[in-house]
Amino acid sequence: MQITDSVINTRVDEWLTPVFDSTTQKEIRNLQNNNQEELIESFYKDLEFGTGGMRGIMGIGTNRINKYTLGKSTQGLSNYLVEQFPAEQPSAVIAYDCRNNSDTLAQIVADVFSANGIKVYLFSSLRPTPELSFAVKELKCHCGIVLTASHNPPEYNGYKVYWQDGGQLVPPQDIEIITEINSLQYADIQFEAKPDLIQKIDSEIDTIFIEQSVKNGSFAASQEAKDNTTIVFTSLHGTSITAVPDTLKKAGYKNVHIVKEQAEPDGNFPTVKSPNPEEPEALTLAMKLAKNVDADIVIGTDPDCDRLGIAVRNNHNELQLLNGNQTMIVMTWFLLEYYKNKKGFVGNEFISSTIVSTPMMKSIAEAYGVEYKEVLTGFKWIAKLIKDYPEKHFIGGGEESFGYMVGDFVRDKDAVTATLLACEIAAYTKANGSSFYETLLKLYTEYGFYKENLVSLVKKGIDGAAEIKQTMIDLRNNPPKFLNEEKVVLIEDYQTSIAKNVQDHTETKIDMPKSNVLIFYTESGSKIAARPSGTEPKIKFYISVQGNLNTISDFDNAVQQLDHKINAIKQDLKLT
């Protein structure tokens, strides 16, 4: 990627004007004198909103998270709120996670909102992201902000914007707000707070949120079943420690063991390489504790508590880590089974997942006669379905990246309620002579055995961004003709909104917003998606293959066969 010196110099010169404070100017001069490479990385582009909002490394510059990049975004959002609600005083609620500087950045955002005459509700300390989504609706705010970088490394922070329905920004608001932000100069930011417009909030929202989490996450487990279920939980130094233990306790779970070494919120995440429940290493301490207490289920949540990773006892009574697709399958089946037996379907129910998640979700929905809606990657699109189809009833849904949402009282992935749901399943199945894991295997025998694998290639910096861009160009210009010695029969390009049948060369329109995603399908039903991450310097390849599992006893052999398919596809795409 060619970035001219003049572009960098123009941006740097602007940040050396009196608009920016002396500390910022001093840091820039230090980079000029000692670290030109970092100076370029800090200024070669502007941070952009991705699938999860704006996320980046903290520091000075247009390509970093700091008081000015967040201030400019908040100023643009303030202008938009004032314009959209001329007859009202707009209001916003702000939460933040455990990350370094999150509390300071949250206060800056609150100051800018108040300076623009916007009423602000600011959580007094760190809170889970799903509680922020809930608070937007509970307080009847016009928008919400959470300061978080989810599972990214310690040097990151971020800024996610929620709208009146409690869901993240979606069209048309997202584009309109971004346009407003881009029209501003840094000198336009109003930093002078109006303290009278900033109100601290605390346990009053916590109490209601936990009550609603228990109401929405409790299903079929009896008190006796709960008493006989042993749980190990880790917050991975994040915000879930403020909500999950109290939620489980209120729901009746007494045998909850918390990983003490990871219970203290800490933005440096000292006990893990990455605070990401997708990574097996993150649950190492939890798995160790689980063995000591003979736990039935292990649950770990990411720093802002919107995603969860779990481990359960397999058929050899060993703790087995599940991936996001597997957890989602069992949770969705459990909810559908509960609705069928306890409430009955009335015909307006639906579940949802994303284009890169397991196709098994659609198979389960069809078996229950429930509508399945598929959306782009990101929970904002699932939440948008709830807003777009108010006459329909959302039961639950998730995505492969370990996120799940139960019902619609929260409009984003929610590891608080999902943790409770996972415990309900573990308790209920154990009490009925089965288990969470055995349930998963039974579902494979009933609906088809689907196995997924994710390959994430990290490509940092300017060169990395260029490499990711070129990879997608190459895949579009020279798509694979064969994968695992099978013909590629269909190519879906979400950037052009065209699905092309390779065999008869017919094309159909994809009725979704444009996104930089390619999906290849083979003649046996294998599905391979390529997608640059919207929040991390990565390009991701999602591989899904399928086969048959006649009996649970055949599981190990079936796994080997599907693993062989996955490995062959990786080799063909040069991912190994």
Secondary structure as UniProt FT lines:
FT   HELIX           5..15
FT   TURN            18..19
FT   HELIX           22..34
FT   HELIX           36..43
FT   STRAND          49..50
FT   TURN            51..52
FT   STRAND          53..58
FT   TURN            62..63
FT   HELIX           67..84
FT   TURN            86..87
FT   STRAND          91..96
FT   TURN            100..101
FT   HELIX           102..115
FT   TURN            116..117
FT   STRAND          119..123
FT   HELIX           129..138
FT   TURN            139..140
FT   STRAND          143..147
FT   TURN            150..151
FT   TURN            154..155
FT   STRAND          156..163
FT   TURN            164..165
FT   TURN            171..172
FT   HELIX           173..182
FT   HELIX           186..188
FT   HELIX           195..197
FT   STRAND          198..201
FT   HELIX           203..217
FT   HELIX           223..227
FT   STRAND          231..234
FT   TURN            236..237
FT   HELIX           239..242
FT   HELIX           244..250
FT   TURN            251..252
FT   STRAND          256..258
FT   HELIX           260..262
FT   TURN            267..268
FT   TURN            270..271
FT   TURN            277..278
FT   HELIX           280..283
FT   HELIX           284..293
FT   STRAND          297..301
FT   TURN            303..304
FT   STRAND          307..313
FT   TURN            315..316
FT   STRAND          319..321
FT   HELIX           324..338
FT   HELIX           339..343
FT   STRAND          349..354
FT   TURN            355..356
FT   HELIX           360..368
FT   STRAND          371..375
FT   HELIX           379..388
FT   TURN            390..391
FT   STRAND          393..399
FT   TURN            400..402
FT   STRAND          403..406
FT   HELIX           415..431
FT   TURN            432..433
FT   HELIX           436..447
FT   STRAND          449..458
FT   HELIX           461..477
FT   STRAND          482..483
FT   TURN            484..485
FT   STRAND          486..493
FT   TURN            494..497
FT   STRAND          498..501
FT   TURN            502..504
FT   STRAND          507..509
FT   STRAND          518..522
FT   TURN            523..524
FT   STRAND          527..532
FT   STRAND          538..547
FT   HELIX           552..554
FT   HELIX           555..572
FT   TURN            573..574
//
